[in-house]
């Protein structure tokens, strides 16, 4: 059986990376091999050819598990979005070929290919971590009656929304606001997906209002991720019952968002963040600009895709400076992450996390020390800064392990996939979808794990979860 194949076969995941190294004499071929290699990794894993996918549920009904959603979003963003930057380095703009006299910066091209090789290695290590600890079906310790799940999701959505606001008001506990705000959004969206086919009119109405509120907040956040996630999550939850409708509506909507959001966010930030208009007015101006974009704005969108859609430009700067000018950090970033774990409410003078992270950005000359810009390195960049290529392999493998183990335990504690992975794991550990600098990521995952255990105790005390 495919599910019992030897672990040694996971070595096939590293073939694209090895081939890209052999081709390093040609940066273009090396880059393309590593870039296409990630699509090869997606294929052999998501097709079930390398290891059998979980058989306890239909594929459409388990998309929030790490091998699917976290894998696609995290690795997809990390590995595939750099293609626009690569084309920019070769002189392309808006897919138009460069002029006959355009000279390619060979050093930048070499660095781009090198970083893409790290992406490919990291992707392979990340998936290895997931597959090595993926054990389904999960032996349940507790259960919740199926007839109670829809109403429970509805209650969780209603309760956690004001609870998140309370955490925002308490100095030093703001990080819990993001956990429970995200949990409320996931719970409300999941409750909506349950209420529609069950024809629960009141639940559907309230959940639509909650979803509308969350989507409006995403529109005025100034960031593209919350808007895309709002649509993506709704589509995933509705997909099992409304496959055709989701495919013909949600998929085109997501494609449209990728085209329109660069202009929308740019105009919104220019007006709202400058204090010239209210958020609502800025949103209206941004929407008009996105829907009526011209060629000039199209050029600006290309700049977004090349330099902001992907983080490879920043990665090349770190690779160029470390270890040649700045030595590898070793365990220093982990030590700083341990400091961050202490809540500020217990340690008011604790070093500011943002400042600690930005120090390595300044040391690498990614931005000037006096610049009023935040440019926090991605998770894979921090992995590289610790131990180079070995750090990429080690920390990306651990990333996959953590995603899978937490999802697995959540399903054990909360009675299965719906409450365990779809609600708790996706709601409280949403930071794993994208990944951030070590200090932010480790702090968020640690305290989200504590919150998950507290929520489990509450559910047990209320007899919502019952022993099997």
C-alpha positions as CSV (number, residue, x, y, z in Angstrom):
1,X,0.0,0.0,0.0
2,X,1.1,3.5,-0.7
3,X,0.5,4.4,3.0
4,X,3.1,1.9,4.1
5,X,5.9,2.9,1.7
6,X,9.3,3.2,3.4
7,X,10.4,6.6,4.7
8,X,13.5,6.5,2.4
9,X,11.2,7.3,-0.5
10,X,10.9,10.8,0.9
11,X,14.3,11.4,-0.7
12,X,12.5,11.9,-4.0
13,X,11.3,15.3,-2.6
14,X,14.9,16.6,-2.7
15,X,15.7,15.6,-6.3
16,X,14.7,19.1,-7.7
17,X,16.9,20.8,-5.2
18,X,19.8,18.5,-5.9
19,X,19.3,19.0,-9.7
20,X,19.2,22.8,-9.3
21,X,22.5,22.7,-7.4
22,X,24.1,20.7,-10.3
23,X,22.8,23.4,-12.7
24,X,24.2,26.3,-10.7
25,X,26.6,27.2,-13.5
26,X,23.5,28.5,-15.3
27,X,21.4,30.7,-12.9
28,X,18.4,30.8,-15.2
29,X,18.3,27.0,-15.5
30,X,19.0,26.6,-11.8
31,X,16.3,29.0,-10.7
32,X,13.7,27.4,-13.1
33,X,14.6,23.9,-11.9
34,X,14.1,24.9,-8.3
35,X,10.9,26.9,-9.0
36,X,9.3,24.1,-11.0
37,X,10.6,21.6,-8.4
38,X,8.1,23.0,-5.9
39,X,5.3,22.1,-8.3
40,X,6.7,18.6,-8.5
41,X,6.7,18.4,-4.7
42,X,3.0,19.6,-4.7
43,X,2.2,16.9,-7.3
44,X,3.8,13.9,-5.6
45,X,2.4,14.8,-2.2
46,X,-1.1,16.1,-3.0
47,X,-1.8,13.2,-5.5
48,X,-1.0,10.7,-2.8
49,X,1.7,9.0,-5.0
50,X,4.4,9.5,-2.3
51,X,2.2,8.7,0.7
52,X,-1.5,7.8,0.8
53,X,-3.6,10.8,1.8
54,X,-5.9,10.5,4.8
55,X,-8.7,8.1,4.0
56,X,-11.0,8.8,7.0
57,X,-12.8,11.6,5.1
58,X,-13.4,12.7,1.5
59,X,-10.7,15.0,0.2
60,X,-13.1,17.9,-0.1
61,X,-14.1,17.5,3.5
62,X,-10.5,17.7,5.0
63,X,-9.0,20.6,3.2
64,X,-8.0,22.4,6.4
65,X,-5.5,19.7,7.4
66,X,-1.8,20.7,7.2
67,X,-1.0,18.6,4.1
68,X,-3.6,20.6,2.1
69,X,-4.3,24.2,3.2
70,X,-1.2,25.0,5.3
71,X,1.0,23.3,2.7
72,X,-0.5,25.1,-0.3
73,X,-0.6,28.5,1.3
74,X,2.7,28.5,3.1
75,X,4.8,26.7,0.5
76,X,2.9,28.2,-2.4
77,X,3.5,31.7,-1.2
78,X,7.1,31.0,-0.2
79,X,8.2,29.2,-3.4
80,X,6.1,30.2,-6.4
81,X,5.6,34.0,-6.0
82,X,9.2,34.8,-6.8
83,X,8.7,34.2,-10.5
84,X,7.8,37.9,-11.0
85,X,11.0,39.1,-9.3
86,X,13.0,36.6,-11.4
87,X,11.4,38.1,-14.6
88,X,12.2,41.6,-13.3
89,X,15.8,40.7,-12.8
90,X,15.9,39.5,-16.4
91,X,14.5,42.8,-17.5
92,X,10.8,42.0,-18.1
93,X,8.1,44.4,-17.1
94,X,4.4,43.5,-17.3
95,X,5.6,40.4,-19.2
96,X,7.1,42.6,-21.9
97,X,10.6,41.5,-23.0
98,X,13.5,43.9,-22.2
99,X,15.2,46.0,-24.9
100,X,18.1,44.7,-27.0
101,X,20.6,46.6,-24.9
102,X,19.4,45.6,-21.5
103,X,22.2,44.2,-19.3
104,X,21.3,41.6,-16.6
105,X,22.8,42.1,-13.2
106,X,24.6,38.7,-13.0
107,X,25.2,38.9,-9.2
108,X,21.5,39.6,-8.5
109,X,20.6,36.8,-10.9
110,X,22.9,34.4,-9.1
111,X,21.5,35.4,-5.7
112,X,18.0,34.9,-6.9
113,X,18.7,31.4,-8.1
114,X,20.5,30.6,-4.8
115,X,17.5,31.8,-2.8
116,X,15.1,29.8,-4.9
117,X,17.2,26.7,-4.2
118,X,16.8,27.4,-0.5
119,X,13.0,27.7,-1.1
120,X,13.0,24.4,-2.8
121,X,15.0,22.7,-0.1
122,X,12.7,24.3,2.6
123,X,9.6,23.1,0.8
124,X,10.9,19.5,0.7
125,X,11.9,19.6,4.4
126,X,8.6,21.1,5.4
127,X,6.6,18.4,3.6
128,X,8.8,15.7,5.0
129,X,7.9,16.9,8.5
130,X,4.2,16.8,7.7
131,X,4.3,13.3,6.1
132,X,6.6,11.8,8.7
133,X,4.0,12.6,11.5
134,X,0.8,12.2,9.4
135,X,-1.1,9.3,11.0
136,X,-4.7,8.9,10.2
137,X,-7.3,7.9,11.3
138,X,-6.8,9.5,14.6
139,X,-7.9,7.6,17.7
140,X,-10.5,9.9,19.4
141,X,-10.3,10.6,23.1
142,X,-13.5,12.7,23.2
143,X,-16.5,13.3,21.1
144,X,-19.3,15.9,20.5
145,X,-22.7,14.9,19.3
146,X,-23.0,15.7,15.6
147,X,-26.4,17.3,16.2
148,X,-24.8,19.8,18.5
149,X,-21.8,20.9,16.3
150,X,-23.7,23.5,14.3
151,X,-25.1,25.3,17.3
152,X,-21.7,25.0,19.1
153,X,-19.9,26.7,16.3
154,X,-22.5,29.5,16.3
155,X,-22.0,30.0,20.1
156,X,-18.2,30.0,19.8
157,X,-18.4,32.7,17.1
158,X,-20.7,34.9,19.2
159,X,-18.7,34.5,22.4
160,X,-15.2,34.8,21.1
161,X,-15.8,38.1,19.2
162,X,-16.4,40.3,22.3
163,X,-13.8,38.2,24.2
164,X,-11.1,39.2,21.7
165,X,-12.0,42.9,22.3
166,X,-11.5,42.4,26.0
167,X,-8.0,41.1,25.4
168,X,-7.3,44.1,23.2
169,X,-8.2,46.5,26.0
170,X,-5.9,44.8,28.6
171,X,-2.4,46.1,28.3
172,X,0.1,43.3,27.7
173,X,-2.5,40.8,26.4
174,X,-3.1,42.2,23.0
175,X,-1.7,39.0,21.3
176,X,-4.7,37.0,22.5
177,X,-6.9,39.5,20.6
178,X,-5.6,38.1,17.3
179,X,-6.1,34.5,18.4
180,X,-9.7,34.9,19.5
181,X,-10.6,37.3,16.7
182,X,-9.3,34.7,14.2
183,X,-11.2,31.9,16.1
184,X,-14.4,34.0,15.9
185,X,-14.0,34.5,12.2
186,X,-13.3,30.8,11.5
187,X,-16.2,29.7,13.8
188,X,-18.6,32.1,12.2
189,X,-17.7,31.1,8.7
190,X,-17.8,27.4,9.6
191,X,-21.2,27.9,11.3
192,X,-22.5,29.7,8.2
193,X,-21.4,26.7,6.1
194,X,-23.3,24.4,8.4
195,X,-26.4,26.6,8.7
196,X,-27.1,27.0,5.0
197,X,-27.6,23.4,4.0
198,X,-29.4,22.8,7.4
199,X,-31.7,25.7,6.6
200,X,-31.2,27.3,10.0
201,X,-32.6,30.7,9.2
202,X,-31.6,32.6,12.4
203,X,-28.1,31.1,12.5
204,X,-27.6,31.9,8.8
205,X,-28.7,35.5,9.2
206,X,-26.4,36.2,12.2
207,X,-23.5,34.4,10.6
208,X,-23.9,36.4,7.4
209,X,-23.8,39.5,9.5
210,X,-20.6,38.3,11.3
211,X,-19.0,37.4,8.0
212,X,-19.9,40.8,6.5
213,X,-18.4,42.5,9.6
214,X,-15.2,40.5,9.3
215,X,-15.0,41.2,5.6
216,X,-15.5,44.9,6.0
217,X,-12.7,44.9,8.7
218,X,-10.5,43.1,6.2
219,X,-11.2,45.8,3.6
220,X,-10.1,48.6,5.9
221,X,-7.1,46.7,7.3
222,X,-4.8,47.9,4.6
223,X,-3.5,44.4,4.0
224,X,-4.3,42.0,1.2
225,X,-4.1,38.7,3.2
226,X,-7.3,39.2,5.4
227,X,-9.4,39.9,2.3
228,X,-8.1,36.8,0.4
229,X,-8.4,34.6,3.5
230,X,-12.0,35.7,4.1
231,X,-13.0,34.5,0.6
232,X,-10.8,31.4,0.6
233,X,-12.0,30.1,3.9
234,X,-15.7,30.6,3.0
235,X,-15.1,28.7,-0.2
236,X,-13.3,25.8,1.5
237,X,-16.1,25.4,4.1
238,X,-18.9,25.5,1.5
239,X,-17.1,23.3,-1.1
240,X,-18.2,19.9,0.3
241,X,-21.9,20.8,-0.1
242,X,-21.7,23.2,-3.1
243,X,-18.8,22.1,-5.2
244,X,-20.1,23.5,-8.5
245,X,-21.2,26.9,-7.0
246,X,-17.8,27.4,-5.3
247,X,-15.8,26.6,-8.4
248,X,-17.7,29.0,-10.6
249,X,-17.9,31.8,-8.0
250,X,-15.1,31.6,-5.4
251,X,-12.3,30.7,-7.7
252,X,-12.9,33.6,-10.2
253,X,-13.3,35.9,-7.2
254,X,-9.9,34.9,-5.8
255,X,-8.3,35.5,-9.2
256,X,-9.9,38.9,-9.5
257,X,-8.7,39.8,-6.0
258,X,-5.1,39.0,-7.0
259,X,-5.5,41.4,-9.9
260,X,-7.3,44.2,-8.1
261,X,-5.9,44.2,-4.6
262,X,-2.5,45.8,-5.4
263,X,-4.2,48.9,-6.6
264,X,-6.8,48.8,-3.9
265,X,-4.3,48.5,-1.1
266,X,-2.0,51.2,-2.6
267,X,-4.8,53.7,-2.9
268,X,-6.3,52.8,0.5
269,X,-3.0,53.2,2.4
270,X,-2.2,56.5,0.6
271,X,-5.4,58.0,1.8
272,X,-6.2,56.3,5.1
273,X,-2.7,55.9,6.6
274,X,-1.8,59.4,5.8
275,X,-4.9,60.6,7.8
276,X,-6.4,62.5,4.9
277,X,-9.7,60.5,4.9
278,X,-11.7,58.2,7.0
279,X,-11.3,54.4,6.5
280,X,-14.7,54.2,4.8
281,X,-13.9,57.0,2.4
282,X,-10.4,55.6,1.7
283,X,-12.0,52.2,0.9
284,X,-14.5,53.8,-1.5
285,X,-11.6,55.7,-3.3
286,X,-9.5,52.5,-3.4
287,X,-12.4,50.4,-4.8
288,X,-13.0,53.0,-7.6
289,X,-9.3,53.1,-8.4
290,X,-9.1,49.2,-8.5
291,X,-12.1,48.9,-10.8
292,X,-11.0,51.7,-13.1
293,X,-7.2,51.1,-13.2
294,X,-5.3,52.3,-16.3
295,X,-2.0,51.4,-17.8
296,X,0.0,53.5,-15.4
297,X,-1.6,51.7,-12.4
298,X,-0.8,48.4,-14.2
299,X,2.9,49.3,-14.1
300,X,2.5,49.9,-10.4
301,X,0.9,46.5,-10.0
302,X,3.9,44.9,-11.6
303,X,6.1,46.5,-9.0
304,X,3.9,45.0,-6.4
305,X,4.1,41.5,-7.9
306,X,7.8,41.7,-8.3
307,X,8.9,43.3,-5.0
308,X,6.1,42.9,-2.5
309,X,4.1,39.8,-3.5
310,X,7.3,37.8,-2.9
311,X,9.9,38.2,-0.2
312,X,12.8,37.0,-2.3
313,X,14.3,40.5,-2.8
314,X,14.8,40.8,0.9
315,X,16.1,37.2,1.1
316,X,18.8,38.0,-1.5
317,X,20.0,40.9,0.7
318,X,20.4,38.6,3.7
319,X,22.2,35.9,1.7
320,X,24.5,38.5,0.4
321,X,25.5,39.8,3.8
322,X,25.5,36.5,5.8
323,X,27.9,35.0,6.5
324,X,30.3,37.2,4.5
325,X,29.7,40.4,6.5
326,X,27.4,39.3,9.4
327,X,28.1,35.9,10.9
328,X,25.4,33.2,11.3
329,X,23.3,33.8,14.4
330,X,23.3,30.3,15.7
331,X,20.9,30.0,18.7
332,X,20.6,33.7,19.3
333,X,17.2,34.0,17.5
334,X,15.8,31.1,19.6
335,X,17.1,32.8,22.8
336,X,15.3,36.0,21.7
337,X,12.2,34.0,21.0
338,X,12.3,32.6,24.6
339,X,12.4,36.2,26.0
340,X,9.4,37.1,23.9
341,X,7.3,34.3,25.4
342,X,7.0,36.2,28.7
343,X,3.8,38.3,28.5
344,X,4.4,42.0,28.9
345,X,1.8,42.2,31.6
346,X,4.3,40.3,33.8
347,X,7.4,42.0,32.4
348,X,6.6,45.6,31.5
349,X,10.2,46.5,30.6
350,X,10.6,43.5,28.3
351,X,12.5,44.3,25.1
352,X,10.2,45.3,22.2
353,X,9.9,42.4,19.8
354,X,9.8,44.6,16.7
355,X,13.1,46.2,17.7
356,X,14.8,42.9,18.3
357,X,13.8,41.6,14.9
358,X,14.6,44.8,13.1
359,X,18.2,44.7,14.4
360,X,19.2,41.9,12.0
361,X,17.4,43.8,9.2
362,X,19.6,46.8,9.8
363,X,22.7,44.7,10.2
364,X,22.1,43.3,6.8
365,X,21.5,46.8,5.3
366,X,18.1,45.6,4.0
367,X,16.8,49.1,5.0
368,X,18.5,52.1,6.7
369,X,18.4,52.3,10.4
370,X,16.6,55.6,10.3
371,X,14.0,54.5,7.9
372,X,10.4,54.4,9.1
373,X,9.7,51.0,7.4
374,X,9.1,47.6,8.9
375,X,10.8,44.8,6.9
376,X,10.6,41.7,9.1
377,X,12.4,38.6,7.7
378,X,10.3,35.6,6.8
379,X,10.6,32.3,8.7
380,X,12.9,30.7,6.1
381,X,15.2,33.7,6.1
382,X,15.6,33.4,9.9
383,X,16.3,29.7,9.4
384,X,19.0,30.6,6.9
385,X,20.4,33.2,9.2
386,X,20.9,30.7,12.0
387,X,22.9,27.9,10.2
388,X,22.7,28.6,6.4
389,X,21.4,25.7,4.3
390,X,21.4,23.3,7.3
391,X,19.2,25.8,9.2
392,X,16.8,25.9,6.3
393,X,16.5,22.1,6.3
394,X,16.2,21.7,10.1
395,X,13.8,24.5,10.9
396,X,11.5,23.9,7.9
397,X,11.3,20.2,8.8
398,X,10.4,21.2,12.4
399,X,7.8,23.6,11.0
400,X,6.1,20.8,9.2
401,X,6.3,18.6,12.3
402,X,4.7,21.3,14.5
403,X,1.8,21.9,12.1
404,X,1.0,18.2,11.9
405,X,1.4,17.4,15.6
406,X,-0.8,20.3,16.7
407,X,-3.5,19.5,14.2
408,X,-3.3,15.8,15.2
409,X,-3.7,16.7,18.9
410,X,-6.5,19.2,18.3
411,X,-8.5,16.4,16.6
412,X,-7.8,14.1,19.5
413,X,-8.9,16.6,22.1
414,X,-11.9,18.2,20.3
415,X,-13.6,15.1,18.9
416,X,-12.4,15.0,15.3
417,X,-11.7,17.1,12.2
418,X,-14.5,19.7,12.4
419,X,-13.8,21.1,15.9
420,X,-10.2,20.0,16.0
421,X,-8.6,21.1,12.8
422,X,-11.2,23.2,11.0
423,X,-12.1,25.3,14.1
424,X,-9.3,25.2,16.7
425,X,-6.2,24.6,14.6
426,X,-7.3,26.9,11.7
427,X,-8.6,29.5,14.1
428,X,-5.9,29.7,16.7
429,X,-2.8,28.8,14.6
430,X,-3.6,30.8,11.5
431,X,-0.1,32.3,11.7
432,X,1.3,29.0,10.5
433,X,-0.4,29.6,7.1
434,X,2.2,32.2,6.3
435,X,4.9,32.1,8.9
436,X,6.8,35.1,10.3
437,X,10.1,35.9,12.0
438,X,11.1,33.4,14.8
439,X,10.2,35.7,17.7
440,X,6.7,36.4,16.4
441,X,5.9,32.9,15.2
442,X,7.2,31.0,18.3
443,X,5.5,33.4,20.7
444,X,2.1,33.1,18.8
445,X,2.3,29.3,18.5
446,X,3.2,28.8,22.1
447,X,0.4,30.9,23.5
448,X,-2.1,29.6,21.0
449,X,-1.2,26.1,22.2
450,X,-1.8,27.2,25.8
451,X,-5.1,28.8,24.7
452,X,-6.1,25.5,23.0
453,X,-5.6,23.6,26.2
454,X,-7.6,26.1,28.2
455,X,-10.4,25.9,25.7
456,X,-10.3,22.1,25.9
457,X,-10.7,22.4,29.7
458,X,-13.6,24.7,29.4
459,X,-15.4,22.4,27.0
460,X,-14.8,19.5,29.3
461,X,-16.1,21.4,32.3
462,X,-19.2,22.3,30.4
463,X,-19.6,18.7,29.4
464,X,-19.5,19.7,25.7
465,X,-16.7,17.2,25.1
466,X,-17.4,13.7,26.5
467,X,-15.0,10.8,26.8
468,X,-15.2,8.1,24.1
